[in-house]
Amino acid sequence: MMRTRKRQDTELSFTINSIDTLRKVLGHRNEYINYIEKKLPIHIHHKGNVIKIVGEESYVDNTKLLFDRMIGLIEKKRDLNLFEIDYLIKNLFADDRDVQELMEDVIVITPRKKPIAPKNPSQKRYVDAIRKNDMVFAIGPAGTGKTYLAVAVAIAELLSHKVQRIILTRPAVEAGEKLGFLPGGLAEKVDPYLRPLYDALYDMLDYDKVMRFLDKGIIEIAPIAFMRGRTLNDSFVIMDEAQNTTSEQMKMFLTRLGFNSKAVITGDITQIDIPKEQKSGLVEVQNILKDIDGIEFIYFTEKDVVRHPLVQDIIKAYERYNLIKKG
């Protein structure tokens, strides 16, 4: 590693000997180093296997630390993406052990060898809460990984035989539409509402295994009305879009929980689609269950969004608009 100084800028050069590691650090068509340049006031140049960082000394040192952490993750067989690099940038001043603990907490590995892991401290708290408690509520905006991570933990527990089945459910309510107006029988009517749950499963298990689990009832996906009258033992139960439950539906669902079972309830209380005269079960339950041991509430904000970076800006813009409208 070589450091020189030009005028007020510091230059720091280092070598990456592994071509495979270099390719992963740079990203496709230099995508990752271009992103780092956008986020930090530095310039990055590379020639062959030598990378040079140019800028103010403190930023140069921090950028070198960022590269060290990226390389460390790659050496531990972790494929990088923009969301993980963004997390590393935002946590440059965090303790190395804290960053590694988060990034190395692999919940499950997909058939394409992609590790599913929490991508920020809020997601880490959420995953730890699910592991620790029998019932967890996750409340926050879209794109924060509420349902996706719950499905990942559910699959991990199923594959390790901690539970015997996974049950995924959500209210068949969307922007005020009623099932009767949709074409087809009941299965065809509710299927569009359950599609995001199928998507998460197909991302984490191969298609044949999902089909086999569905056929055998090891994984069940159904609208919330199908939960009535059941007792769910040895199950990992996830309710998605819980903001669209009524008080009665929420109570009915929560009292289905049987022995050796977990329940995760997710929703966004800013996106309620049930009629305004009905109170959201997810809004109400926060006051009813807040002091019960074994139940934990995890709250996400727009800062925890792990979709396209524009999603955070969109959420903030809507929040500002709603504040102006109320004022």
C-alpha positions as CSV (number, residue, x, y, z in Angstrom):
1,M,0.0,0.0,0.0
2,M,1.4,3.4,-0.9
3,R,0.3,6.9,0.2
4,T,1.4,10.2,-1.4
5,R,0.1,13.8,-1.0
6,K,-0.7,16.2,-3.8
7,R,-1.6,19.7,-2.7
8,Q,-4.5,19.2,-0.2
9,D,-5.5,15.8,-1.5
10,T,-4.2,12.4,-0.2
11,E,-3.6,9.5,-2.6
12,L,-3.6,6.0,-1.2
13,S,-2.9,3.0,-3.5
14,F,-3.3,-0.7,-2.7
15,T,-3.2,-4.0,-4.6
16,I,-5.8,-6.8,-4.8
17,N,-4.0,-9.9,-5.9
18,S,-7.1,-12.1,-6.6
19,I,-8.7,-11.3,-10.0
20,D,-12.0,-12.8,-8.8
21,T,-11.9,-10.6,-5.6
22,L,-11.0,-7.5,-7.7
23,R,-13.9,-8.2,-10.1
24,K,-16.4,-8.5,-7.2
25,V,-15.0,-5.3,-5.5
26,L,-15.4,-3.2,-8.7
27,G,-18.8,-4.5,-9.6
28,H,-20.3,-5.0,-13.0
29,R,-18.9,-2.2,-15.2
30,N,-17.4,-0.6,-12.1
31,E,-20.9,-0.2,-10.6
32,Y,-19.7,-0.5,-7.0
33,I,-16.8,2.0,-7.2
34,N,-19.0,4.4,-9.1
35,Y,-21.6,4.1,-6.3
36,I,-18.9,4.7,-3.7
37,E,-17.8,7.9,-5.5
38,K,-21.4,9.1,-5.5
39,K,-21.7,8.6,-1.8
40,L,-18.3,9.8,-0.6
41,P,-16.3,12.9,-1.6
42,I,-13.4,10.9,-3.1
43,H,-12.2,9.7,-6.5
44,I,-11.3,6.1,-7.2
45,H,-9.0,4.9,-10.0
46,H,-7.9,1.4,-10.9
47,K,-5.4,0.1,-13.3
48,G,-4.9,-3.6,-13.4
49,N,-5.1,-4.9,-9.9
50,V,-4.1,-1.6,-8.3
51,I,-6.8,0.7,-6.8
52,K,-6.0,4.3,-6.0
53,I,-8.2,6.5,-3.7
54,V,-7.8,10.3,-4.0
55,G,-9.4,12.9,-1.7
56,E,-9.3,14.5,1.8
57,E,-7.2,12.3,4.1
58,S,-10.0,11.3,6.5
59,Y,-12.3,10.2,3.6
60,V,-9.5,8.3,1.9
61,D,-8.8,6.4,5.1
62,N,-12.5,5.6,5.6
63,T,-12.8,4.5,1.9
64,K,-9.8,2.1,2.4
65,L,-11.6,0.7,5.5
66,L,-14.7,0.3,3.4
67,F,-12.7,-1.7,0.8
68,D,-11.2,-3.8,3.6
69,R,-14.6,-4.7,4.8
70,M,-15.9,-5.5,1.3
71,I,-12.9,-7.8,0.7
72,G,-13.4,-9.4,4.1
73,L,-17.0,-10.3,3.2
74,I,-16.0,-11.6,-0.3
75,E,-13.3,-13.8,1.3
76,K,-16.1,-15.3,3.5
77,K,-18.0,-16.3,0.3
78,R,-20.5,-13.4,0.6
79,D,-21.5,-11.9,-2.7
80,L,-21.9,-8.1,-2.5
81,N,-24.7,-5.9,-3.8
82,L,-25.5,-2.2,-3.7
83,F,-27.6,-2.5,-0.6
84,E,-24.8,-4.1,1.4
85,I,-22.3,-1.6,0.2
86,D,-24.7,1.2,1.1
87,Y,-25.0,-0.3,4.6
88,L,-21.2,-0.5,4.9
89,I,-20.9,3.2,3.9
90,K,-23.5,4.3,6.4
91,N,-21.7,2.3,9.1
92,L,-18.1,3.2,8.4
93,F,-17.7,4.4,12.0
94,A,-19.3,1.4,13.6
95,D,-17.2,-1.3,15.4
96,D,-15.8,-3.9,13.0
97,R,-17.4,-6.7,15.2
98,D,-20.9,-5.1,14.9
99,V,-20.7,-4.8,11.1
100,Q,-19.4,-8.4,10.8
101,E,-22.0,-9.8,13.1
102,L,-24.8,-8.2,11.0
103,M,-23.3,-9.1,7.6
104,E,-22.5,-12.7,8.6
105,D,-25.9,-13.5,10.1
106,V,-27.0,-15.7,7.2
107,I,-30.6,-16.9,7.8
108,V,-30.8,-19.3,4.8
109,I,-28.9,-19.8,1.5
110,T,-31.0,-19.9,-1.7
111,P,-30.7,-22.6,-4.4
112,R,-28.6,-20.0,-6.4
113,K,-26.2,-19.8,-3.4
114,K,-27.4,-16.4,-2.4
115,P,-27.2,-15.8,1.3
116,I,-30.3,-14.2,2.9
117,A,-29.2,-12.0,5.8
118,P,-30.3,-8.8,7.5
119,K,-29.0,-5.7,5.7
120,N,-29.2,-3.1,8.4
121,P,-29.5,-2.9,12.3
122,S,-33.3,-2.7,12.2
123,Q,-33.5,-5.9,10.2
124,K,-31.0,-7.6,12.6
125,R,-33.1,-6.6,15.6
126,Y,-36.2,-8.0,13.7
127,V,-34.6,-11.3,12.9
128,D,-33.3,-11.7,16.5
129,A,-36.8,-10.8,17.9
130,I,-38.3,-13.6,15.7
131,R,-35.8,-16.1,17.0
132,K,-36.4,-15.0,20.6
133,N,-40.1,-14.5,20.8
134,D,-43.2,-16.6,19.9
135,M,-45.0,-13.6,18.4
136,V,-43.5,-10.5,16.7
137,F,-45.2,-7.6,15.0
138,A,-43.2,-5.7,12.3
139,I,-44.6,-2.3,11.4
140,G,-43.2,0.0,8.7
141,P,-43.1,1.0,5.1
142,A,-42.8,-1.2,2.0
143,G,-39.3,-2.4,1.1
144,T,-38.0,-2.8,4.6
145,G,-37.9,-6.6,4.4
146,K,-40.7,-7.3,6.9
147,T,-42.3,-10.3,5.1
148,Y,-39.3,-11.4,3.2
149,L,-37.1,-11.9,6.3
150,A,-40.0,-13.6,8.2
151,V,-40.3,-16.1,5.3
152,A,-36.6,-16.6,5.4
153,V,-36.6,-17.4,9.1
154,A,-39.7,-19.6,8.6
155,I,-37.9,-21.7,5.9
156,A,-34.7,-22.0,8.1
157,E,-36.8,-23.3,11.0
158,L,-38.7,-25.7,8.7
159,L,-35.5,-27.1,7.2
160,S,-34.0,-27.5,10.6
161,H,-37.2,-29.3,11.8
162,K,-38.0,-26.8,14.5
163,V,-41.5,-26.5,13.0
164,Q,-43.4,-28.9,10.8
165,R,-45.1,-26.5,8.5
166,I,-45.3,-22.9,7.4
167,I,-48.6,-21.0,7.0
168,L,-48.7,-17.7,5.1
169,T,-51.8,-15.6,5.1
170,R,-53.0,-12.1,4.3
171,P,-56.4,-10.3,4.1
172,A,-57.9,-10.4,0.6
173,V,-58.4,-6.7,0.6
174,E,-56.6,-4.4,-1.8
175,A,-57.5,-0.8,-2.5
176,G,-61.2,-1.4,-1.7
177,E,-61.7,-4.1,-4.3
178,K,-64.1,-6.9,-3.5
179,L,-63.5,-10.6,-4.4
180,G,-66.9,-10.9,-6.0
181,F,-65.9,-8.6,-8.9
182,L,-62.9,-10.7,-9.8
183,P,-63.1,-13.5,-12.4
184,G,-62.9,-17.2,-11.6
185,G,-63.5,-19.5,-8.6
186,L,-62.4,-18.8,-5.0
187,A,-58.8,-20.0,-5.7
188,E,-58.4,-17.7,-8.7
189,K,-60.0,-14.8,-6.9
190,V,-57.6,-14.8,-3.9
191,D,-54.5,-15.9,-5.8
192,P,-53.4,-12.3,-6.9
193,Y,-53.5,-11.2,-3.3
194,L,-51.2,-14.0,-2.2
195,R,-48.7,-13.7,-5.0
196,P,-46.1,-11.8,-3.0
197,L,-45.9,-14.7,-0.6
198,Y,-45.3,-17.1,-3.5
199,D,-42.6,-14.8,-4.8
200,A,-40.7,-14.9,-1.5
201,L,-40.9,-18.7,-1.4
202,Y,-39.6,-19.1,-5.0
203,D,-36.7,-16.8,-4.2
204,M,-35.5,-19.0,-1.3
205,L,-36.4,-22.6,-2.4
206,D,-36.3,-24.3,-5.8
207,Y,-39.5,-24.6,-7.6
208,D,-39.9,-28.3,-7.3
209,K,-39.4,-28.2,-3.5
210,V,-42.0,-25.4,-3.2
211,M,-44.5,-27.4,-5.2
212,R,-43.8,-30.5,-3.1
213,F,-44.3,-28.7,0.1
214,L,-47.5,-27.1,-1.1
215,D,-48.9,-30.4,-2.3
216,K,-48.1,-32.0,1.1
217,G,-49.5,-29.1,3.1
218,I,-46.1,-28.5,4.6
219,I,-46.4,-24.9,3.2
220,E,-49.9,-23.4,3.1
221,I,-50.9,-20.1,1.6
222,A,-54.4,-18.9,2.2
223,P,-56.5,-15.8,2.8
224,I,-57.1,-15.0,6.5
225,A,-60.7,-16.1,6.4
226,F,-59.4,-19.7,6.1
227,M,-57.8,-19.4,9.6
228,R,-61.1,-19.4,11.4
229,G,-61.7,-22.3,13.8
230,R,-58.2,-23.8,13.5
231,T,-55.5,-24.4,16.1
232,L,-52.0,-24.1,14.6
233,N,-49.5,-26.4,16.3
234,D,-45.8,-26.9,15.3
235,S,-46.2,-24.1,12.8
236,F,-44.5,-20.9,11.7
237,V,-47.4,-18.6,10.8
238,I,-46.9,-15.3,9.0
239,M,-49.7,-12.7,8.4
240,D,-48.8,-10.2,5.7
241,E,-50.6,-6.8,5.1
242,A,-52.0,-7.0,8.6
243,Q,-53.1,-3.3,8.4
244,N,-56.0,-4.5,6.4
245,T,-57.4,-6.7,9.1
246,T,-60.4,-5.6,11.2
247,S,-60.3,-5.9,15.0
248,E,-62.2,-9.1,14.8
249,Q,-60.0,-10.7,12.2
250,M,-56.8,-9.8,14.1
251,K,-58.2,-11.3,17.4
252,M,-59.3,-14.4,15.5
253,F,-55.8,-14.8,13.9
254,L,-53.8,-14.3,17.1
255,T,-55.9,-16.8,19.0
256,R,-55.1,-19.6,16.4
257,L,-51.6,-20.0,17.8
258,G,-50.9,-23.5,19.2
259,F,-48.1,-25.3,20.9
260,N,-44.5,-25.0,19.5
261,S,-45.6,-22.3,17.1
262,K,-44.5,-18.8,16.1
263,A,-46.4,-16.0,14.6
264,V,-45.1,-13.0,12.7
265,I,-47.5,-10.2,11.8
266,T,-46.4,-7.6,9.3
267,G,-48.0,-4.4,7.9
268,D,-47.8,-0.7,7.0
269,I,-50.2,1.4,9.0
270,T,-49.9,4.2,6.4
271,Q,-51.4,2.0,3.7
272,I,-54.8,0.9,5.1
273,D,-57.3,-0.1,2.5
274,I,-60.2,-1.2,4.6
275,P,-63.2,1.2,4.9
276,K,-62.5,4.2,7.1
277,E,-65.3,3.4,9.4
278,Q,-63.5,0.1,10.4
279,K,-60.5,0.3,12.7
280,S,-57.4,-1.5,11.6
281,G,-56.6,-4.5,13.7
282,L,-52.9,-3.7,13.4
283,V,-53.4,-0.2,14.7
284,E,-55.5,-1.3,17.6
285,V,-53.3,-4.3,18.7
286,Q,-50.3,-2.1,19.5
287,N,-52.1,-0.8,22.6
288,I,-53.7,-4.1,23.5
289,L,-50.6,-6.3,23.5
290,K,-47.7,-3.9,24.2
291,D,-47.0,-5.1,27.7
292,I,-47.2,-8.9,27.2
293,D,-44.0,-11.0,27.6
294,G,-43.1,-13.1,24.6
295,I,-44.6,-10.5,22.2
296,E,-42.3,-7.9,20.6
297,F,-43.0,-5.0,18.3
298,I,-40.4,-3.9,15.8
299,Y,-40.8,-0.6,13.9
300,F,-39.1,0.3,10.6
301,T,-38.8,3.7,9.0
302,E,-37.9,4.9,5.5
303,K,-34.2,4.7,6.5
304,D,-34.6,0.9,6.6
305,V,-35.8,0.6,3.0
306,V,-33.6,-1.9,1.0
307,R,-35.2,-1.5,-2.4
308,H,-34.1,1.0,-5.0
309,P,-32.6,4.1,-3.3
310,L,-35.4,6.2,-4.9
311,V,-38.0,4.4,-2.7
312,Q,-36.6,6.1,0.4
313,D,-37.0,9.5,-1.4
314,I,-40.5,8.7,-2.5
315,I,-41.6,7.7,1.1
316,K,-40.1,10.9,2.5
317,A,-41.9,13.0,-0.2
318,Y,-45.2,11.4,0.6
319,E,-44.6,12.1,4.3
320,R,-43.9,15.8,3.6
321,Y,-46.9,16.0,1.4
322,N,-49.2,14.5,4.1
323,L,-47.8,16.8,6.8
324,I,-48.5,19.9,4.5
325,K,-52.0,18.6,3.8
326,K,-52.8,18.1,7.5
327,G,-51.4,21.5,8.4
